[in-house]
Amino acid sequence: MPEKAGAAGEPVRVLVKAMAVLELLAEAPEELSLGDIAARLNLNKSTCHRILTTLAAGDFVERPSAGSYRLGIGAFRIGSAMARRLSVRDRALPAMRDVYRKTGETVFLLVLRGDEAVCLERLDGRYAATHTLRVGGTLPLYLGAGPRLLLAHLPENQFESYLAGPFQRRISASQPTEAQLREQLSVIRQDGYSASRDDVEEGVTALSVPVRDHLGAIVAALSLSGLSSHLTESERPVHLRDLFDAAAEASRAMGFRDHGRPAT
């Protein structure tokens, strides 16, 4: 039975329904009809029509053709403003603290900056003095778990450009060859995480997983680093579970919604 317009809490319920309409239109690959929207959200058609009309008045919804609806420029303006204000460091920090509390090891957040990975945040764990990378410090993309994770997910043209340029100018011949690096990155893409040992520092192991933004793009690498005697192979599944849980939390804070899409 339809609720009376003046029922207590009705404005809040209508707002919740309006948000559900916007979420549905945001996820739809093409415009939807009134009947489609009402059916998918289990709404009365007249209620759904009133909501759509109100949203359209504010440019949050538009009608590309008679009887069909899609997101409007108003939703784009708000979304763009929110995207500009999202700070991956601020959004990821609570998740980083979770990993730190669970493991007691050092946690890093790295992002791509040009041809390098820069450390945005670091939470010091046990034996933190063994880690030379500081906040604001950088690493080449071929060196370390976090940088290689970011490199592995570059668009193909950027990836090939990096290998043809900055990678060829690497300072140490002891670093991996191009063939070895390609193989390492292929494993990272397949596994969905990156691992390194004795790479940046001797006796240190690091694990890294991706943080995604509202579009699903990888915007940061969340890394756990500690003495290899602490981050053992036998305990890796536990550490990876903690890292992936934290990365999922950070990604949700960045607006990412995982609807079963495979990791890329």
Phi, psi and omega per residue, in radians:
M1 nan 2.247 -3.101
P2 -1.049 2.505 3.107
E3 -1.383 2.613 3.088
K4 -1.210 2.524 -3.087
A5 -1.035 -0.531 -3.072
G6 -1.648 0.157 -3.108
A7 -1.061 2.565 -3.137
A8 -1.056 2.339 3.109
G9 1.467 -0.035 -3.097
E10 -1.039 -0.760 3.114
P11 -0.986 -0.673 3.130
V12 -1.176 -0.733 3.140
R13 -1.130 -0.685 3.109
V14 -1.131 -0.680 3.120
L15 -1.106 -0.725 3.107
V16 -1.082 -0.713 3.114
K17 -1.150 -0.691 3.118
A18 -1.107 -0.703 3.102
M19 -1.129 -0.650 3.106
A20 -1.123 -0.660 3.096
V21 -1.102 -0.799 3.136
L22 -1.107 -0.720 3.101
E23 -1.062 -0.770 -3.134
L24 -1.090 -0.809 -3.140
L25 -1.157 -0.562 3.132
A26 -1.165 -0.565 -3.080
E27 -1.601 -0.280 -3.081
A28 -1.281 2.334 3.141
P29 -1.260 -0.276 3.132
E30 -2.613 3.023 -3.112
E31 -1.109 2.711 -3.118
L32 -2.131 2.646 3.079
S33 -1.463 2.881 3.080
L34 -0.985 -0.763 -3.130
G35 -1.101 -0.700 3.117
D36 -1.084 -0.813 -3.101
I37 -1.113 -0.819 -3.125
A38 -1.071 -0.745 -3.101
A39 -1.173 -0.772 -3.089
R40 -1.179 -0.524 -3.119
L41 -1.789 0.066 3.138
N42 0.977 0.842 3.134
L43 -1.922 2.601 2.970
N44 -1.118 2.414 -3.065
K45 -1.055 -0.693 -3.131
S46 -1.170 -0.693 3.078
T47 -1.105 -0.771 3.138
C48 -1.081 -0.710 3.140
H49 -1.126 -0.718 3.121
R50 -1.098 -0.730 3.135
I51 -1.109 -0.792 -3.132
L52 -1.116 -0.685 3.127
T53 -1.122 -0.728 3.117
T54 -1.146 -0.767 3.123
L55 -1.120 -0.671 3.124
A56 -1.132 -0.597 3.130
A57 -1.102 -0.478 3.103
G58 -1.750 0.217 3.134
D59 1.159 0.282 3.086
F60 -1.390 -0.397 3.098
V61 -2.320 2.544 3.054
E62 -2.337 2.790 -3.120
R63 -1.919 1.754 3.131
P64 -1.207 -0.426 3.074
S65 -2.703 2.909 -3.089
A66 -1.001 2.193 3.051
G67 1.445 0.051 3.133
S68 -2.131 2.702 -3.040
Y69 -2.402 2.619 3.019
R70 -2.659 2.966 3.111
L71 -1.057 2.528 3.134
G72 -1.833 -3.137 -3.072
I73 -1.150 -0.461 3.118
G74 -1.107 -0.733 3.099
A75 -1.144 -0.654 3.119
F76 -1.112 -0.735 -3.134
R77 -1.058 -0.779 -3.129
I78 -1.185 -0.753 3.130
G79 -1.080 -0.722 3.134
S80 -1.143 -0.711 3.126
A81 -1.129 -0.693 3.119
M82 -1.158 -0.735 -3.136
A83 -1.064 -0.670 3.138
R84 -1.157 -0.478 -3.063
R85 -1.634 -0.159 -3.136
L86 -1.225 2.160 3.059
S87 -1.899 2.028 -3.095
V88 -1.106 -0.557 3.122
R89 -1.132 -0.856 -3.128
D90 -1.131 -0.690 -3.095
R91 -1.251 -0.547 -3.081
A92 -1.540 -0.312 -3.024
L93 -1.013 -0.770 3.102
P94 -1.035 -0.685 3.123
A95 -1.180 -0.665 3.085
M96 -1.067 -0.715 3.135
R97 -1.131 -0.606 3.083
D98 -1.065 -0.824 3.136
V99 -1.098 -0.740 3.129
Y100 -1.046 -0.787 -3.128
R101 -1.121 -0.632 -3.100
K102 -1.321 -0.583 -2.999
T103 -1.913 -0.514 -3.056
G104 1.301 0.096 -3.127
E105 -1.721 2.984 -3.113
T106 -1.330 2.360 -3.101
V107 -2.060 2.328 -3.133
F108 -2.103 2.639 2.957
L109 -2.185 2.091 -3.092
L110 -2.126 2.539 3.081
V111 -2.283 2.816 3.117
L112 -1.349 2.344 3.018
R113 -2.467 1.783 -3.082
G114 1.122 -2.147 -3.123
D115 -1.760 0.342 -3.093
E116 -2.361 2.932 2.980
A117 -1.880 2.225 -3.121
V118 -1.910 2.460 3.135
C119 -1.466 2.004 3.113
L120 -1.478 -0.581 -3.083
E121 -2.687 2.658 3.136
R122 -2.583 2.275 3.042
L123 -1.983 2.058 -3.016
D124 -1.347 2.240 3.072
G125 -1.888 -2.691 3.132
R126 -1.096 2.456 3.081
Y127 0.936 0.697 -3.114
A128 -1.091 -0.388 -3.123
A129 -1.112 -0.322 3.133
T130 -1.305 -0.214 -3.097
H131 -1.721 2.110 -3.100
T132 -1.535 -0.334 -3.096
L133 -1.311 2.107 -3.139
R134 -1.876 2.931 3.070
V135 -1.062 2.236 -3.078
G136 1.608 -0.237 3.114
G137 -1.360 2.860 -3.081
T138 -2.256 2.789 3.019
L139 -2.358 2.594 3.017
P140 -1.153 2.673 -3.022
L141 -1.196 -0.306 -3.141
Y142 -1.543 -0.068 -2.981
L143 -2.044 2.010 3.078
G144 1.775 2.749 -3.061
A145 -1.114 -0.857 -3.108
G146 -1.123 -0.888 3.108
P147 -1.013 -0.744 -3.125
R148 -1.160 -0.568 3.073
L149 -1.076 -0.781 3.125
L150 -1.134 -0.722 3.133
L151 -1.113 -0.687 -3.088
A152 -1.094 -0.423 -3.059
H153 -1.925 0.290 3.003
L154 -1.183 2.599 2.982
P155 -0.975 2.614 -2.995
E156 -0.965 -0.735 -3.107
N157 -1.146 -0.674 3.091
Q158 -1.193 -0.682 -3.141
F159 -1.066 -0.860 -3.128
E160 -1.161 -0.627 3.108
S161 -1.139 -0.682 3.105
Y162 -1.112 -0.802 -3.124
L163 -1.107 -0.625 -3.107
A164 -1.349 -0.373 -3.072
G165 -2.003 -1.590 -3.052
P166 -0.949 -0.673 -3.116
F167 -1.133 -0.636 -3.133
Q168 -1.190 -0.326 -3.129
R169 -1.714 0.271 -3.116
R170 -1.014 2.593 -2.934
I171 -1.438 -0.301 -3.051
S172 -2.208 2.245 3.102
A173 -1.244 -0.211 3.124
S174 -1.360 -0.208 3.101
Q175 -1.278 2.881 -3.024
P176 -1.077 2.619 3.019
T177 -1.287 2.964 3.123
E178 -1.058 -0.722 3.131
A179 -1.094 -0.748 3.128
Q180 -1.133 -0.721 3.138
L181 -1.128 -0.770 3.108
R182 -1.015 -0.709 3.126
E183 -1.146 -0.748 3.110
Q184 -1.049 -0.767 -3.100
L185 -1.211 -0.584 3.077
S186 -1.099 -0.713 3.097
V187 -1.123 -0.710 3.125
I188 -1.066 -0.804 3.138
R189 -1.081 -0.667 -3.122
Q190 -1.239 -0.746 -3.069
D191 -1.432 -0.466 -3.106
G192 1.494 0.069 3.075
Y193 -2.595 2.935 -3.135
S194 -2.161 2.551 3.109
A195 -2.383 2.562 3.067
S196 -2.511 2.664 3.074
R197 -2.506 2.357 3.140
D198 0.940 0.646 -3.035
D199 -1.740 -1.159 3.082
V200 -1.403 -0.735 3.088
E201 -2.324 2.510 3.086
E202 -1.138 2.416 3.081
G203 1.367 0.171 -3.100
V204 -2.069 2.354 3.069
T205 -1.984 2.506 3.105
A206 -2.361 2.555 3.048
L207 -2.183 2.531 -3.086
S208 -2.533 2.444 3.126
V209 -2.320 2.786 -3.030
P210 -1.494 2.592 2.959
V211 -1.951 2.321 -3.056
R212 -1.972 2.712 3.084
D213 -1.690 -2.980 -3.043
H214 -1.137 -0.323 3.113
L215 -1.653 -0.056 -3.111
G216 1.581 -0.004 3.140
A217 -1.336 2.522 3.109
I218 -1.360 2.074 -3.063
V219 -1.974 -0.174 -3.120
A220 -2.801 2.809 3.037
A221 -2.019 2.191 3.092
L222 -1.748 2.083 -2.987
S223 -2.155 2.554 3.043
L224 -2.043 2.262 -3.056
S225 -2.403 2.418 3.133
G226 -2.925 3.127 3.100
L227 -1.035 2.459 -3.122
S228 -1.053 -0.483 3.109
S229 -1.220 -0.307 3.098
H230 -1.676 -0.735 -3.140
L231 -1.640 1.248 -3.047
T232 -1.414 2.811 3.099
E233 -1.030 -0.690 -3.085
S234 -1.145 -0.501 -3.127
E235 -1.700 0.025 -3.086
R236 -1.013 -0.742 3.132
P237 -0.997 -0.646 3.130
V238 -1.201 -0.787 3.138
H239 -1.132 -0.676 3.115
L240 -1.172 -0.661 3.099
R241 -1.064 -0.783 3.116
D242 -1.088 -0.724 -3.136
L243 -1.164 -0.802 -3.133
F244 -1.130 -0.660 3.079
D245 -1.077 -0.768 -3.128
A246 -1.171 -0.719 3.128
A247 -1.122 -0.655 3.094
A248 -1.122 -0.710 3.106
E249 -1.110 -0.791 3.136
A250 -1.131 -0.681 3.130
S251 -1.149 -0.704 3.076
R252 -1.081 -0.681 3.112
A253 -1.148 -0.425 3.088
M254 -1.522 -0.009 3.100
G255 1.737 0.051 -3.120
F256 -1.320 2.363 3.053
R257 -2.148 1.992 -3.100
D258 -1.516 1.978 3.141
H259 -1.912 0.684 3.085
G260 1.491 0.162 3.106
R261 -1.244 2.423 3.110
P262 -1.173 2.600 3.107
A263 -1.164 2.548 3.097
T264 -2.161 nan nan
